[in-house]
Amino acid sequence: MPAIASLYRLLFIFILIFFSSVSLSDPIKLTVKINGVDEALSKTLLNGLSIEKQKDSDRLNQRYLEKLHTSAIEELRTMLTVFGYYQPDINAELHHDKDNWQAIYTIALGEPVKLSLVDLSFIGEAAEDPEFIKLKKSFALEPGQQLNHQKYEAAKKSILTLGISRGYFDGKLTQSEVEVDVPKNIANVYLHYDSGVRYRFGQTLFPDTVVGEPLLEKLVPYTEGEPYLNTKALTLRKNLSDSGYFDSVSVKTNRAERDDGSVPMDISLEEKPRQLYTAGLGYGTDTGARLSLGWENRYVNKRGHRLEANARLSQVTNTVSADYVMPFWSETINTVGVNTEFKQQDTDTSESESFAVGGYYKRDRWGWDETGSLKVLQENFDISDESESTLLLIPGMSWSRTWADNTIYTKHGARLSLSLSGASEAVLSDITFGQIVVRGKFIQSFGENSRFITRGSVGATQVSDFDRLPSSLRFFTGGDNSIRGFDYQSLGPENSDGDVVGGRYLAVGSVELEHMFLKDWGGAIFSDFGNAFNSFSDPIEYSVGVGVRWRSPVGLIRVDLAKGLSDKDEPIALHIVIGPDL
């Protein structure tokens, strides 16, 4: 019994010493460095080392550290072969200073392995395919290059990817091999691709939807039996998505069902709700409180016709409109429509009521949104106690384009538009006029939280009788999106009584610097300048101001204080705008 008791005491003491040493030992602090190679390669190698991955592990003790240090040499050799270095000289050091450990690996890369032979060949129909011929001429691998296995894998993938994208669904690499002669520092690459036959588009299978199949078929950018091309399958998906009828679109090349040289296309569509109701509230200093109401019937019939009605109400402008939109597709999506609009506007300079009815088409042309229109406009207006009524038949064309990383809060982006319109007394119009308007906005961020914002508008009108030109077609300036510091449409040429009557020409610009001091809060300084003119000798108005910016859940809110410097009597104006950047 005494012997057993002594044994238990010894075991207890051993356990106590062991756990005391574990609990009292400080965690190992380790730094891993790689010398002798450039920064990019050093970072890549470091991220691949087990000793680097385990340096913060709770398991790390001296014995495990020494094991990782020893294995690091072989890990480095293996990784360096990927970049063509098969005979590196690696010096490994492990230093210990108190509780700090340092593992240092100094690498002499030696001579890299270079490609001596690149044997690339295509058999099957791909041998005569222009795209494969082009790939061969500009292939990523060529003799004399340093061997890089990542580049080799990417080159191999490019062959297979091109094959799939062009319908060679049976294509395969019959040989893909890298032979390395280490003593001579040379390598031979063998890539042999057997494409087999190129498949063709088979039947395109649409599900039963509220939109008729004849309409859907107009969106198909290929004909059955045409050689398969993945870009055309992607175009089909885009056309279906852009049509406005579907919430989700799936276009599947059903390779599993390919037969007799063709592959069917399976289409899955999830329809949008037939009825859409919208409502919105807003505020702008120019317009005051705003209310918008909308209704849309997305499927009037199987031909995909749509009916839209909208009302936009504010303290300055009230508009009620209706559009009947019909699809009219060719290679790109086109729509045609008829619309009618009633508009009432009451500003400090003019009052007007107008009624318009007309037709239009919209299409995508070379990446620009193109709109062509023809409308009849009847406008009754009062300017400076002078009342007029004008009837016009106005043809017009416009082009617009937006480039942006994000249209709500833009760091890099721009918007540009050009519009042309006119009328002739010879064709159902009381006056003859021609008008051109160009508008642009550019946003460029710099640093982490700053943006430079500039915008500009220029316009010109030639008219036979300016007094009968409707107020909606004249140029005025001043307001939130024009020259801040002045009231909405309060600037422009004046008559003999000093009343603003609008001008033939427009030139307005703005520069702004914005900085976000907090995540969602920032400030801005700006200057706006320009005017509406009848003569370019007319004075230029300009203003400066400061603003507060808040990235709210409903969009960017801009609160600006601006002073019209060209008019010393002009009070400081408050401008509040809620809305996207572009």
N, C-alpha and C positions, 0 to 999 in steps of 0.2 A: 504493500500500500504506500509506504514512504516513497518508493521509486516511482510509482504512478503519479503521486502528488508532485514530485520534483519535475516529472516530464510535463505535466500541465502548466507548472509555473514557467518553465522554459518556453513552452509554446506561446503562453500569454505574453511573455516579454518580447518574443520574436514578432508577434503580431503588432504589439504596441510600437516597437521600433520601426517596423515597416510602414505602418500607417502614419506615424509621426513624420517620417522622412518624406512621404508623399505629400502630406498636407502642408509641411513647412517649406518644401522646395518651391522656388519661384518658377513661373513659366519661362520657357526658353524664348529668347528674343533673337530672331534670325533675319539677316539681310542677305539677299542673293544678288550677285552682280555678274554680268557677262562683259568681258573686255575683248578688244581686237576686231570687232565687226561694227558696221554702221548701226545707227540707232534703230532703224526699222527692223533689221534682221535680229538685233539684240532683243527687242521687245517680243518678236514672234517666238524666238527660242525660249525666252524666259517664261512666257505664258504656257509653253508646252512641257516644262520641267516639273516632275513630281515634287521635288524639294521646294519649289516655289508655291505649288498648290497646297502643300501640307504645312507651310511655315507657321500658320496660325492655328493648327490643329491642337486639341487638348491631348492627343496621343503622343505628341512630339516629345521625346526624351533624347538623351545623348546617343544611346545605342541606335534608335530609329533614325536619328539625324545622320549618323555616320553611314548607315545603310543607304539612305537616300542620296547622300553625297557621292558614294561610290557608283550607284546606278546612273547618276546624272551624266557621267561621261559617255556611256553607251546611248543614252537618250539623245544627247547632243549629236553624236555621230549619225544616228538614224535620221534625225530631223534635217541635218545638213545635206544628206543625200537627196532630199526632196529638191534642194536648190542647186544640185549638181556638184557638190563638194564631197567627194568620196574618200579623200585622203587628208583630212584635217589633222592638225597637231593641237591637242587639248591639254592644257595644264590646269589641274584642279587643286585648290587650296581651301582648307577649312581652319579658320582661326577662332580662338576663344579668348575673350577678355571679360573677366568677371561673369556677368549674366548675359553678355552679348556675344552672339555667334555670327560669323561672316563666312559665307561660301562664295569663293571667287573662281570663275572659269575664264581663262585667257585662251583665245582661239586664234590659231594661225590657219587660215582657210586652205592655203595651198592652191594648186592649179585646179580650176574647175573643169568638169567634163563638158565637152562640146559635141554638138551633133555633127556626125560625119556623113550620115545618109538619112534622108527622109523619103521612105518608100510609100507614097500615097496613091491609091488606085481605086477607081469606081467601076463596078460592073453592073449590068442590068440597064434599065432605062435611064438611070441617073447619069450614065456615062455621056449621054447626049443632051442632058438637061443644062440649059444656059446658066442656071444658078449654081449648079455643081461645078461647072467649068470655071465660073467666076470664083468660087470658093477655093478651087485648086490653085488658081493663079495668085490669090492673095492669102494663102494658107498661113496660119500663125506660126508654124514650125518650118524652119529652113536650115540647111547646112551652114555651119559656122556659128550658130547660136549656142549660148550656154544652155545645157540641159536643165530644165525646170519641170519637175513632175506635175506640179499644179497646172502649168501651162499646157503640158501634154494632155492631162485629163480634160481641161477646158476645150482643147482642140478636138479631142475625140468626141466630146459631148456636142460640139458644134456640128459635126457630121450627122449624128443621130437626130439632133433637133431639126436641122434643115430637112432631113428625110421625112420626118413626121409632118412638118409644116407643109410639105409639098405632096403628101399623099402616098409616100412609099412605106406603107404600114407593115410590109413584110421585110423591110430592110434590116440588115444586121452587119456587124463587123465580123468578118470571117477571120481576121487576124488583127490583133492590137497588141503590140509587143515593143518593149524597149530593151535592147541588148547593150550592156555597158561593158567596155574593156577598160577596167580600172587602171592597169599599168600604163596604158597608152592615153588615158583620159579622153576617150572618144566613146560615142554612143550611136547606135543605129535605131531608127524608129520605123516600125512597119504598121501601116494602117490600111487595111483592105476592106472596102465596103461593098456588099452585094445588096443593091436596092430592090431587086425584084421588079414587079410591075408598078406603075403609078396608078393608083385608084382614082376613080372619078366620082363626082357628086351623084348620089343616087336620089331616091325620092325624099322630099322634105315633108315630114309628117307633123302637121299642125293639130293641136287639140281643138275640140269644139268650143268656141268662145262667142261672146256677144258681137264680136267683129267678124265679118264674113271672110271666108278663106280667099276669095278673089282679091280682097284688099290686102290681106297678109302676104299673098304671093307677090304683090308689087314691091314688097320690102326685101325680097330675096335678090341678092346682087349677083347670082349665078344662074345658069340653066342646067337642068338635069343632063348628065352625060359630060359635062365640062370637067377638065382635070381639076382634082382637088387642090385647094389653096386655103391654108388656115386663115389668112388675112380676110378672105371673103366670108368665112364662118364667123369671124369676129365682127365684121361689118354687119352681118345679119343680126347678130345679138345687139349691136349698137342701134340699128334701125328700129328693132322691136322696142328697145328701152326708151328711145327718144320719141317714139310715136305718141306717148302720153296715155296709152290705154292700159298699161300693165304695171303692177307693183313690183313684180319680179319676173325675170326672164332667164331661162336656161336653154342653151343651144349645145347639144351633145352630138359629136361625131361618133356614131355607133359602130366602132371598129369591130366589135364582137360579132356583128351581123353582116360584115362585108362579104360579098359574094359576087362572082362573075365580074370582077374588075370595078365594082362600084360599092359605095358605102352610104347607107341611109343617114339622114340627119333627123334626130329626134328633138322636138321642141316642147318645152314645158312653159306654160304661161299662167300667171296669177293675175286676174283682172283687178283693176281699181274699182272702188264702189262707183255705181252709176251716177249718183248725185253727190255733189260736193258743195258744202256751205262754208263760207269764210267770213270772218269779222275781225276788225282790227281797230285799235285806238292809237293815236300818236299826238305829238305836239311839235310844232315848229314856230319860231317867232314870226316867220313870214305869214304862215297860214293860221296860227292859233291852234286850238284843239282840232283834231282830225278824227273822222270816223269813216271806215271803209266797210262795205258789205258786198258779198259776192255769192253768186250761185252758178253752178255749171252742171249741165247734163252731158256726161262724157260719151254717151252712146244713144244718140237720137235714132240711129238706124244701123243696120248691118254694114253700111258703107262707111261707118266710122265718123259720121258727121257729129259736130259738137255745138252746143248752144251755151253761150255765156252771157251773164248780166252782172253789171257792177255799178255800185254807187259810191262816190267819194265826196264826202261832205266836210266842209271846213268853214271858218269864219270869213274867208276871202273867196274861195272857189268851191262851187258845187258842180259835180259832173255825174250824169247818168248815161250809161252806155250799154249796148248789146252787140254781140258778135255771133255770127253763124259761120263756123269754121269747117272746111271740107278738106280732107287729105287729097293730095295730088302728087304722087311720088314718081320720081324717075330714078336715077342712080343715087341721088341724095334725097332726103326727105324734103318735100315741098308741101306747103299748105296754101290754100286760097280761102278767102272769106269775104263776107259782106258785113258791114257794121254801121251803126247809127249812134250818134252822140249828141246830147244836149248839155251845154255848159253855160254856167252863169258865174261871172267874176266881178268883184267890186273891190278896187284898190284905191289908194289915195290919188291916183292919177287918171283912172278910167273906170267906166262901167260897161259891161258888155253882156249880151246874150247871143249865143250862137247855136245853130243846128247844122249837123253834118251827116251825110249819108254817102257811102261809097263802098268800094271793094279794094282788096289788096292780096298780095301773095307774099310768102316768106320762104326763104330757102337759105341753106348753108352754101356759100360759094368761097372756095379757097380759104376756108377757116374763118370767114366773116359772115355775120348775120346780115343778109340782104333782104330789104323790104321794098316792094314796089306798090304804089297806091294810086288810086284815082277817086277823088271825093268831090261832092258838091257842098259848098259851105255858104250858109246864109248867116251873116253876123250883123246885129244891130249894136251900135256902140256910141258912147258919149265920152268925149275927151275935151276938157276945157270948155264945157257948156256948149260944145258943138256936137250935134247928133247926126249920124250917118247910118245908112243901111247898104250893105254890099253883098252881091251874089257873085261867087267864083266857082269855076270848075278847075280843080287843082290836081294835076298829075305830080307825083313825087317819087323820089328814090332815096334810100338811105342805106348806109353800111355802118356796122358797129362791131367792135371786138373788144373783149376783155381778157387780159392775161393776169393771173393772180394766183398766189399760193393759197389765199383765203379771201373771199370777197367780203366777209363780215369784218374781220380785222386783218388788214393786209400788211405784210412786211415787205413783199416784193410784188409789184403789180402795176398795171396800167389799164386805162380804158380810153378808147378813141372812137369817135363817131363823125360821120360826114352825112349831111342831108342836103338834097336839092329839091326845090319845088318851084312852081310857077303857074301862071294863068295867062290867057290871051283874050282880049276883047273880041277877037274874031270867033271865039268858041265859048259861048254861053257865059261870059264874064263881063262885069262892069268895068274892070280895069285890066291892064296888062302889067304883070310883074314877074320878076325872077329873083330867087333867093338861094343863097348858099350859107350854111352854118357848119363850122367845125368846132368840136369840143374835145378836150382831152384832160386826163388826170393821171399823174404819175406819183407812185409811192415807192420809196427806197429806204430800207432800214440801214442803220449803221450802229455798230456796237451791239450790245445786248438789248437795250431798252429804248433806243432812239429811232426816229423816223424823219425823213425829209419828204414833204408833201408839196407838190405843185400842181396847179390846174390852170387852164386857160380856155377861153371861148372867143372865136372871131366869127363875124357874120357880115354879109353885105346884101343889100336889096336894091334892085333897079325897078322903078315903078312909074307908070305913066301919070298917075294922079295920087300923090301921097295922102291928100286929105281923105280919100276914100279907102285907103289901105286899112283893113281891120286892125284894131288894137292888138289882137292875138298874133299878128304878123309883124308888128313893129318891135323894135329893140328898146328895152328898158334895162337899167341896172340898179343895184342896191338890194341888200337882203342877205339871208343866211348863206346862200351858195353863190353869191356874187361879190359885191363890195360890202363887207361887214362895216358897221359904223353908220350906215345909212338905212333908212326904211326900205321895205320891199317895193321895188319898181319906182323909187322916188327920184332916180337920176336919169337924165337924158336931155335932148334938145328941148328948149322952151319956146313958147310963142311970145308975142309982144306983151302979153299980160303977166309973163313970168310963170305960166303953167307948163309943166312937163307934158310933152305931147308924143314922146318917143322919137326914134331915129332910124335912119337907113342903114347905119353901120354899127358894128359892135366889136369892141376889143376889151377884154377883161382878163386879168391874170391874178395869181395869188402864190405866195411862197409861205411855207409854214415849217417850223421846227417843233417836234414833239418829243417829250421824254417821259417815260413811265418811272416815277420815283418809287412806287410800290408795285405789287403784282398787278393790281387792277386800277390804280390811280396814277394820274400823271398830269403834266401841264404842257402848254404850248405857247409860242409867240408867233405872230404872223403879220403879214402886210398884204393888203389887197389893193389893186389899182386898175384903172381903166375907165371906160364910159361908153355910153351910146352916143353916136355922132350923126350929124348930117354933113359935117365937114371935118376933116382931120386936123383942122386948125382949132377945133373946139377944145376946151380945157379938159385935162385929165384929172379925175378924182382919185384920191388915195386915202387909205386908212391904215392904222396899226392897232394891234390888240394883244391881249393875253387870254388864255383859256384854261379850263379844267377839263380833264378827260376821265371818264369812268367806264370801264369795260363791265357793263351790267349784264345780268342774265338775258335781257331782251335785246342786247346790242350795245354798241358804243354810244354813250351820251356825251355830247359836246356842249359845254357852257362857255360862251365867249363874251368878253367885254371889249368893245372896239370903239375907237374915236376917229371920226372923219377929219383928217388933218387939213384937207383942202377947204374945209368950211369950219372956221373957228367957232361959229355959233352952234354947230351941230353938237347935241349932247352925247354923252357916252351911251352907247346902245348895248343892250343885252340881247344875245342870240342863243337860243337853245335848239339843238337838233338831235334827234334820235334816229339812227339808221346805220346801214352798212357803209363801208368805205367806198366800195365800187358797185 
